[in-house]
């Protein structure tokens, strides 16, 4: 429905060039690349949710996890 073709991309590129100028484009691209890499890294390294049932939680290594006799 909202497909972006080559003419639309060229218009967007021209507008970006007019707003930021040629000198800023590498900085913008570098920042965008870092943001995408960071997002991907955070999605792949995400921790499991903290609302796991008690039986699924890993055992504690400290004195609280051990029963006293």
Secondary structure, 3 states (H helix, E strand, C coil): CCCCCHHHHHHHHHHHHHHHCHHHHHHHHHHHHHHHHHHHHHHHCCCCCCCCCHHHCCCCCCHHHCCCC
